């Protein structure tokens, strides 16, 4: 058992050092053509692979160091003029190595040369090697040894047309060798799950998954053997591979190898051996994800059918749909614990398959829907949202294929499947059907299809009704709001956005009622206080998180913040702003929605006078930061210059920070300049000159307000910059920007002509 990452790194370093040390002396022996010394040090080098202390990942690093050295040793073995020993004698000689693991690595290396020499039939040498490798039964060491055997032999198999081709049974010899190596490797791989203490099973399975490709490469080699035709695949290869898959009784191996079979062998082979392949599925372990295996098989066959109309008769000939349908039924029966979503996913794949391969067979479509109804009838109530989505996918597939709602609704099992949906999902499905009708201009000719209510108008009516509820007595009005809230909160996610808004504004109206009364409305002795109403408002708006409707919730939080400002309750106003910022950060992802939201935040914050310096600075800093991180440069620019108003508020004497106003405007200018440069790079598109004109207007606004940081020379420089940009050859004419600039310049000229103090301020600006 490993004692930790540090120990493992130490053991790996020691192993690599051992390989390098012995490789050094091996190289020296090779350079001096000393076979005896070369064998001695190569065996010592390979002995480092006998370790049991490393995880598969670390062992692979060690193995690759040794593998690189073996390639150099192989070159030496090939040239008998250097060592003076025939390949036959060399094959015998390396078998005298002391330890079995180094002996077998050397034997495989020399065996590769032995086959190339053709002094013995390839099949005899390969048979000898694959049998000898049985001597290593340690899972990791054995896997890597057999992986090395597969690596050095893959171009030396006695295949048809190969230079190592033998007698009439030559292909069978190659197949037998690969299958035997595959079988032994899979046994070693499966045995890994029993190594070490039971408490580290999850770690062991992760390590095993890292080694799965070593086993799977054998199947890839099988698929590349020229002589493996459909007949041999059907009679020999597939049955023997499936026998190993089923008998190993290991869920990880079964899932990976079934998927591997589907991926590496040709589509035509799968179609012609469908019954055999599907027959193995119900025999797999209950924990194997058979639905994914079958779904991938059906997807692959669907693509094969779509690739050419010529192959469709084959599907009919082998009765592919019938076999797939029966196999799915057997798998669902065998796996009693399969969740509903798994079974429905299989039916979705089968339906997709038949719609692509046999689109004219409506009976097949109805059969799949009927099987789904049968499965759902065993479930009292379908509550799994994932299963619901799959049912919607099942029902949507015929609509998308036939582009005709009437065709889909003629399927007898179609409405029976819909009966198992909850109210919300049923309405979603109804919307899908309506959209299909609209998209394809389907004609509805019967009255019974016109029962769908005008949902939006209904909910607007409910919202108007809430606004009609009013009582002059605040206590009674609060009771009314609480009762309405109790009933509307169970209305479901589609109704809540309508009713929540009405409830919020009813509660805000109640707040204004309290403010209009005489006395201390914030006093804790009062039976009802603004704080209590604000708590209620928070709970009402939080219900929108179940919809979800973040943009509406953000607007409502800002409305409540303004109300708290009117009641002069700073901590409540700050909390509502905090909630608005959280929604912005976590829930509002659409760039247009972000732009709208940030301007709402800035506008609301600018009107607030309840905050102390610290709280206002915190909120202002956040708003400015979000503005500068909007997706589009133009949006960034407009939001940043809008933030300048947060630092200069006319009716609040304490908020006139000219320096920070200037910083905002300069930042907006930098963003506008960057946007201009980006637009100039894009040929044929005009730069956003209007951004500069907008910023110019902000400079003029604060200049008039008496911000000493905004000078006439700054305005003059900005006007000159705009004129330069407009005259640039790289900028297309922009009539809107031209008109905007002309209007701005006329305003400056008007101020200059008006005279007085303001006229003097503008006098130094040259137009």
N, C-alpha and C positions, 0 to 999 in steps of 0.2 A: 504493500500500500504506500502511495506517495505521501510524503510528509509536507508537501507544499511546493509552490512554484519555484522558490529559491533553491530547494534541494534538487528539483528536476533540472533546472538550468545548470547546476553544478555537475550533475551526472552526465548531462548532454555534453558539456564542455570537456569532461574527462574522456568520454567516448570519442569525441572528435579528435582530441589530442592523441589518443591511442591510435586511431586510424592514420593520422598524419605522421606519427612517429614510425610506425611499421611501413607505411607507404614510402617514406624516405629511403629506408633500407631496401625495400622491394625495388624501387626505381634504380638504386645503385646496382642491385643484382641483375636487373634487366639490361642495364647499360653494359655490364661485363659478361652478358650471356650466361649467367650462372643460374641454371634451372633449379638446382636444389635449394639455393638460398632464396630464389624468387618464390618458390612454393612455400618455404618455411615462413617468410615474412608476410606473404599474402594470406596464409592461414591465420597467422596471429592478428593481422589487420581485420579479417572477417570475424574473428572471435569477439570483437567489440559488439557485433550484432546479436550476441547471445544475452544481452542485458534484458532484465524484466522490470526495470525501474522506470522506464519512460512511457509516457502516454503515446497513443498512435501518432499524434501530430509531431511530437519531438522525435519519435523513432524514425519517422519519415525523413527528417533532416539528417539523421545519422546514416540511414540507408542510402540516401542520395550521395553522400560523401563516398561511401564504399562503392556504389554503382559507378561513379566516375572513374575510380581507380581500376575497377574490373574491365572497363573498356580498354584501358592501356595494357592490362595484362593479356586481354584477348588478342591484341595485335602481336604481342610477343609469342603467344602460343601458335598463332597462324604460321609463323615463319620457322619451319623446322630446321632451316639452315643455321639459325641462331642457337637453338638448344640441342639439336642433333637427335631428337627423339621423335619417332613416328606418332601420328595422332592416335593410333590404336593403343600404343604403349602409354602415351600420355593420359589417355582415358582411364587406363588401369592405374597409373601411377598416382593420380590425384585422389583416388579412393583410399589412399593410405593416410590421409590427413587425420589427426587425432580426434578432433571433435566433429560431430555429425553436421552441424550447421555450416562451418567453413568448408567441410568436405563436399556438401551438396551444392553450395554456390560455385565452387571450383569445378565440380562435375558438370553443372549446367553450362558453365562457360566453355569448357572443353567440348561438351556435347554439341554445342552450337557449331564449333569448328569441324567436329566429326561428321555432322550431317552435310556440311558444305563440301567436305572432301569426297563425299559419295562412296567412301570405302565400306559403308554399311547402309542398308535401307533406312530412310528417314523415319519410317514408322517404328522400326525396331529401337532406334536410339530414343525417340520420343516416348515410347512405351516404357523403356527402362527408366528414363528420367522421371516421368510422372509417378511411377511406382516407388522409386527410391525416395521421392520427396515426402512420402508417408512417414518417414522417420522423424520428421519434425512435427510435433503435435501441439506445441505452444501456439495459441491462436494468433498473436500478432507476428511472431517470428515466422510461423508457417505461412501466413497470408503474404507477407512480403517476399518470402522465398518463392512461392508459387507465382506471385506477380512477376518476379524476375524471370522465371521459366516461361511465362506467357510472352514476356517482352522479347526474349531472345529467339523464340521459336515461331513468332507470328509470320515471318517471311520465309519460313522453311517447312511449312506444312505440305504434305503430299497431296496437293489440290490438283484438279484438272487443269492442264496447261502449265503447271508449275514445273520447274526444272527438277523437282524432287518427286514428281509423279511416279507412282509405282505400278502395281498390277490393276486388275479390273476393280478391286475394292478400295482403290486408293483414297477416294473421298471419304468413305466410311472410316478409314484409319484416322484421317485428319479430324473428323467429327468426334470419333471416340476419344481422341486425345484431349480435345478442347472440353468436351462434356465431362470427362473424368476430372480434369483440372478444376473446372467450374464447380463440380459437386464437392470436391474436397475443400475448395476455398470457402464455399458456402457453409459447410459444416464447421470449419474453423471460425468463421465470422459469427455464426449463431452461438457457438460455444462461448464467445466472449461475454455474453450476458450473464454467465454463471461465474465469472472471475471476480474475486474480491468480495467484500462484505455487502450484504443486501441493502444497506442504507444508502448506497451511492448509485442506485439503479439509474437515476436520471442522468448522472454524469457518464455512466457507462454507455447508455443509449446514444448520448451525444457523440462520444468517442467512436461508437460503432458507425454512426451515420457518416463520420469523416472517412471511413474506409469502404463505403459501399461501392464507389466507383471501381475499386480493385476487383471486386467480384463481377460487377456489371460489364467490365471490358471483355470478359470471356464471351458474353452473348453478342457483343458487337463484332468480335472476331468470327463467331459462327455465321453472322449475317453477311460477312464479307467473303466467305468461302464460295468460290465460283460453282463448285459442284453441288451445293445445297440448293436443289430445285424444289418446286412446290411439293412433289411427291415425297422426297426425302424429309422435307420439313414436316409434312403432315404425318408421315409414318414413324419417323425416328426422333427428330430434333425436338419438336414441340412436346410430344408425350414425355420424353425423358426430362426436359427442363421443368415441365409442370409437375412431374412426379417429385422432383426435388423441392419445388416451391411448396407443394401441399404438405409433404412429409416433414419439412423442417419445423413446422408449427411455431414459427416466430413471426410476430406481427410486423416488425420492421422489415425483415427480409422478404416476407410475402408481398407487402405493399410495394417495396422498391423493385423487386424482380418482376412483378406483374406489369408495373409501369414500364420497366425496361423492355420487356417483350413487345409491348405495344409500340414503343418508340423506335426500336432498331430494326424490326422485320418489316417487309413490304406490306402495303395495304391489301394487295391482292391475296397474299398469304393469309392475312387475318380474315378476309371475307370467306375464303375457301375452308378455313379451319375454325369457323366461328363457334360451332357446337362444342368442339374440344376445349377451346379457350374459355368459353362461358361456363362450361361444366365444372371448371376448377373454382369458380368464384364462390359458390355456396359452401365449398369445403374449407375456405380460408378461416382464420381465427376470427371470432366475433369482434375483436378490437381493431381489425384491419379496416381502413377507410375504403371499402369496396365501391362506394358511390363515386368517388373521384376516379378510381380505376375505370369503371364502366363508362363514366361520363367522357373521359379522354378517349376511350375506344370508340364511342359513338361519334364524338367530334371528328376523329380521324376518318372514320368511314363516311361521315357526311361530306367532308372535304373531298374525299376520293370520288364520291358520287357526283359532286358538283364540278369536278375537274374535267369530266367528259361524259357526254350522253351515251357513249358506247358501252360504258360499264354498268348502266342501269339494269340491263337484262340479267347480269350476274346476280345482282341483289335479289331480283325476283326468283331466280333459279334456286338460290340457297335459302330462300325464305328468311332473309336477314331480320326483318321486323318481328316476325313470329318468335324467332330464337332469342332475340334481345328482350322481348317482352316476357317470355317464359323465364329467362335467366334473372331478370329484375324481380319477378314475383318470387322465385326461389330464394334469392338473397334476402329479401324483406322478411320472408317466412323464417329463414334460418337465423337471422339476427333480430331476435325478439325485442332487444333493447334499443334498436335503431330509432333515433328521435324522428319526429314527423318531418322536420326540415330535410333530413337525409333522404327519406323516401320520396318526398315531393321533388327534391333536386334531381333524383333519378328519372322521375316521370317528365320533368322539364326537358332533360337531355334526350329522352326517348321521343318526346313530341317534336323537338327540334329536328331530330333525325328523320322521322317520318314525313315531316313537312318539307324537308329538303329532298328526300329520296323518292317519296311517293305522295306528292302534293295533291293528286287526284283522289287519293283514298281517304275520304272523309270517315269511313268506318274505322280506319286505324286511329284517327284523331279522337273519335268518340270513345274508342276502346281505352286509350290512355287516360282520358278524362274519367271514364268509369272506374278504372283501377285506382285512380286517385280518390274518388268518392268512397270506394270500399275501404281504403286505408284511413281516410278521415272519419269514417263512421265509427271507428273503434276509439276515437278520441272525443271525450265529452264536450270539450270546448277548446278550440284552437287559440292559444294565447301567445305562442312564440312569434315575436315580430319577424324573425328571419323566415319562419315557415310561411307567414302571411305574404312576405315579399315574393317567395317562390311561387305561391298560389297565384298571385297577381301576374307573375312572369308566365305561368302556365296558361292563364286565361288570355293574356295579351298576345301570345304567339300566333294563334289562328287569325286574330284581327290584323296583325301586321302582314301575314302571309297572303290572306285572301282579299284584303282591302275591301271587304264587304261584310258589314255587320249581320246582314240577313243570313249569309252562309254560316257564320259562327253560331248564330242563335238557333239554327236548325239542328245543331248537335244536341241530342237529348240530355247528355250529361253536363252540358255547359252551365245551365242554371243550377243544377244539383251541386256543382262545385262551389258556386257563388253562395249557396246556402250556408256553407261552413265559415264564411268570412264574418268578422264582427262588423258593427254598424259603420265605423270609420273606414275600414278597408273596403266595405261594400260601396260606400260613396266614392272612394278613390277609384274603384273599378268602374263605377258608373261614369265617372269623368273620363276614363280611358275610352269607354265605349262611345261617349258623346264626341270626344275629339276625333275618333275614327270616323264617325258619321260626317263630321264637318270637313275633315281632311279629304274624304273620298266622295263627298256630295251624295252619300247614300240616301235613298228615298225611303222614308218611314211611311208605310201604307196602312198600318193598323193602329187603332186607338189605344190598345193596351200598352204601347211602348211610350206613351206620353205622360207618365205619372211623375216624372222628375220635378221637384219643387224649385221655385226660384229662390235659391238659398240666400243669395245676397240681399234681395229685397226683404225677405223674411227677417234677417238679422238686423237690417237697418230699421225695420219697424220695432223690433225689440229694444234697440238702442234709443229710439225716439221715445218709447214708453218710459224708459228709466229716467229720461230728462223731465218727463211730466210729473214724476213723483216729487212732491214738495210739501214741507210743513214748516210754519214759522217758528215752531218750537225746536231748538237744536237737539234736545234729548230725543224727541219723537222722530226727528229727521235721521238721527244716527241709527235708531232702531230700524227704520225703513231701509237704510243703506245696508245694514247688516243682514236683514232678511233677504233682500234682493241678491246680495253677494252669495249667500248660502245656496240659493237656487241656480244662479248663473254660473257658479264655479264648476258645476257638474255638466256643463253644456258641451264639453269636448273641445279639442284644439282648434277646430275651424270656427267655432262660435265665440271663443274667448276674446279674440282681438276686437270684436264689435262691442261686447258687453263690458269688458274691462275699461275701455276708454270712457264709456258713459259713467261707470261707477266712480272712476277717478275724478271726473269733472263734477259729479254730484257731491263728492266729499270735499272738493275744493270750494264749492259754493257754500257748503256748510261751514267751512273755515271762515269764509268772508262774513257769514252770519254772525259768528262768534266775535269777529273783530269789530263788527258794527254795534255790539252791545256795550253798555257801560261797565266799568269795573276792570279789575285786573284779570284778563283772560288767560294769562299764563300761570296764575297762582295754582299751587298744588292742591289747595283746599277745594277748588271748583270740581263739580261732579264730572265735568267734561272739559278737557283742555286741548289746545292745538297739538300738544305732544301726542295725546292719545289718537287724534285723527291722523297725524303723520305716521304713527305705528300701523294703523289700519291701511293707510295708503301704501306703505311698504309691502304689506302682506298681499294686497290686491295686485300690485304690479309684479310681484314675484311669481304670481300664478302664470304669467306669460312665458316663464322659462320652460313650461311643459309644452308650449306650442310648437317650436319656439318662435318668438317674434321680437328679436332684439332691437330692431330699429324703432318699433312702436314703444317698447319699454324705455328706451333711451329718451325719447321725446317726453314721455310721461314723467320720468325722473327729473328732467330739467324743469318741467312745469311745477313739480312739487318743490324743487329748490327755490324757484322764484316765490312760491307761496311762503316758504320758510323765511325767505328774505323779508317779505312783507310783515311777518310776525316777529322779526328780529331774533330768530333762534339760530345762532351761528352753527352749532354742532349738527343740527338736523340738516341745514342747507349743505354743509360739508359732506355729510353722509350720502345725500342724494347725488351730489356731484361724483363722489367716489364710486357709487353704483353705476353711474353713467359711463365713467371712464373704464370700469371693469368690462362692461358690455362692449364698449368700443374695442378694447384690447383683445377680448377672447371670442366674441361672437360675430362681429361685423367684418366680413372678409371682402365683400364686393367693393371695388375701388370707388364706384359712383356713390354708393351708400356711405362710404367713409368720408367723402368730400362733404356730403350733405350733413352728416353727423358732426364733423369738426366745426363747421360754420355755425351750427345750432349751439354747440358748446361755447364757442367764442362769444356769440351774440348774447347768450344767457349770462355768461360770466361777466361780461362788460357791464351788464345792468345791475349786478349785485353790489350792495354797499354794506352787507352785514359782516363781511369777513375782516378779521384782523390781518396785520401785515404778514404773519407767518403762513396762515392758511391760504391767503390770496396768492402769495408768492409760489406756494406749492402747486396750486391748481393752474396758475398762469404758466409756470414752467412746463407742466405736463401738456397743456394745450399747445404751446409753442413747439414742443418736441414732436408731438403727433403731426402737427402741420408740416414740419420739415421732412416727415417720412412718408408722405402720400406718394402714390405710385407715379403719377404724371408730374413733370416739372411745372407745367402751367398751374395745376392744382396746388402744388407746394407753394408756389410764388404767391398766389392769391390768398391762401390760408395764412401764410407768414405775415403778409402786410396787413391782413385783418387783425392779427394779434397785436399790432402796434396800438390799437385802440384800448387794449387791456392796460396799457401803461399811461394813458392820458384820458381821464374822464372829467368832463367839464363840471358836472354838478357834484363832484367829490374832490374837495380841496386837497385831500391827502394823496390823491393819485394823479400826479403830474410829473412823471419821470421822463424828461426829454431825452436823456442819454439812451435809455432802453428803447424808446420809440425809434431813435435813429438807428440803433443796432438792428431792429426788426426790418426797417426799410432797406438798410444796406444788405442784409441777408437776402431779402426778396430780390434786390437788384442782381446779386450774384447768381441766384437761381434762374432769373430771367435771362441773364447773359449766357448761362450754360444751355438753356433751352434754345436760345437763338443760334448758338454754335452748332447744336445737334441738328436743328432744322436746316442750317446752311449746308451741312454735310450731305443731307438727303436731297438729291438733285430734283428740281422741279417743285419743291415745296417751300412756301414762304415762311420766314421766321415769325415768331409771335411778337411782333413789334408792339402790338396793343398792350402787352404786359408792361412795357416801359412807360407807355402813356398812362396806364392805370396807376403805376407807382408814382409818376409825376404828380397826378392828382392828389395822392396821399401827402406828398411833400408840400403841395400848396395848402392843403387843409391844415396841417400842423403848423405851417409857416404863419397862416392867418391867426391860428389860436395862440400864438405867442411862444411857441417852442423855440428857445434860443439855439438849440442844437441844429435846427433846420435853417440854413442860411440862403440868402438870395443867390450866392455863388454856386451852391449845391444845385439849386433849381436850374440855374443857367447851364451848368455842366450837363445836367440830365437832358435838357432841351437839345443841346448840341449833339449829344450821343444819339438821341432819337432821330434827328435829322440825318446824321451820318448813316445810321442803319437803314433808313428809308431810301437813301440814295445808293445803297450798295447794290452792285450788279447781281449779287447772289440772292437778293430778296425779291420775291414776286410782289407786284403791286397789291396793296391791301386797302380797299376803299373804306372799309369800316375803321381801320386804324387811322387813315388819313382824315376822315371826318371827325373822329374822336380828338385827334391832335389839334385840328383847326378850331374846334369848339373850345378846347382848353386854352389855346393861345388867345382866342377872343376874350375869354374871361380875364386873363392876365391884363390884356390891353384895357379892358373896361375898368379894372381896379386902378390901373395907372391914371386913366383919364378922370376917375371920380375924385381924385385928390384927397386931401386930408391925411391923417396919420397912415391909413392903409395904403393910400396912393404913394406916399413916400417910401413905404416898405417895398413896394413892387417896382419903384422907379428904376432901380439899378439893374433890373432884368431886361436884357436886350433881346428883342424878338426878331 
